[in-house]
């Protein structure tokens, strides 16, 4: 079950990246590159990215972010299934 905790922690980190980027966007500060946000979404951070997009209202108009989030959530779901299969 440690892997589920690691996955949850990583998704919280990804959520934080999106929230910080939104904060910076509103204030006109230096931004986190989109490729970093997209890559985090696809590297087991789909749930955190999707939640941050919805809660922070960030990057929700960009189709390629939605696609990355959906694919990222599917990858997360696959990872959870894989983790539970390892527990048997």
C-alpha positions in Angstrom: 0.0 0.0 0.0 3.0 2.3 0.2 2.8 2.7 -3.6 -0.7 4.2 -3.3 0.6 6.7 -0.8 3.4 7.6 -3.1 0.9 8.0 -6.0 -1.4 10.2 -3.8 1.6 12.3 -2.7 2.8 12.8 -6.3 -0.7 13.9 -7.3 -0.7 16.5 -4.5 2.6 17.8 -5.8 1.2 18.1 -9.3 -1.8 19.9 -7.9 0.5 22.3 -6.2 2.4 23.0 -9.4 -0.9 23.9 -11.2 -2.0 26.1 -8.2 1.3 27.9 -8.1 1.2 28.5 -11.9 -2.3 29.9 -11.6 -1.1 32.2 -8.8 1.7 33.4 -10.9 -0.5 33.9 -14.0 -2.9 36.1 -12.0 0.0 38.2 -10.8 1.9 38.4 -14.1 4.9 36.6 -12.7 7.3 34.0 -14.3 5.3 30.9 -15.2 5.9 27.2 -15.1 6.3 26.0 -18.7 3.3 24.2 -20.1 5.4 21.3 -21.1 6.3 20.7 -17.4 2.6 20.8 -16.4 1.7 18.4 -19.3 4.5 16.0 -18.5 3.6 15.9 -14.9 0.0 15.1 -15.9 1.1 12.2 -18.0 3.6 10.9 -15.5 1.1 9.5 -12.9 -0.2 13.0 -12.0 -3.4 13.0 -14.0 -5.8 13.1 -11.0 -3.9 16.0 -9.3 -3.8 17.9 -12.6 -7.5 17.4 -13.3 -8.5 18.5 -9.9 -6.3 21.5 -9.9 -7.6 22.5 -13.3 -11.1 22.4 -12.1 -10.6 23.8 -8.6 -8.2 26.6 -9.6 -9.9 27.2 -13.0 -6.5 26.8 -14.7 -5.8 25.7 -18.3 -9.4 24.5 -18.7 -9.9 26.1 -22.1 -7.0 24.4 -23.7 -8.0 21.1 -25.4 -4.5 19.6 -25.2 -4.6 20.0 -21.4 -7.9 18.2 -21.2 -6.5 15.4 -23.3 -3.4 15.1 -21.1 -5.6 15.1 -18.0 -7.9 12.4 -19.3 -5.0 10.3 -20.5 -3.2 11.0 -17.2 -6.2 9.8 -15.1 -6.4 6.7 -17.3 -2.6 6.1 -16.6 -3.3 6.7 -12.9 -6.1 4.2 -12.9 -3.9 1.6 -14.6 -1.2 2.2 -12.0 -3.8 1.6 -9.2 -4.9 -1.6 -10.8 -1.3 -2.7 -11.2 -0.6 -1.8 -7.5 -3.5 -3.9 -6.3 -2.4 -6.8 -8.5 1.1 -6.6 -6.9 -0.6 -6.9 -3.4 -1.9 -10.4 -4.1 
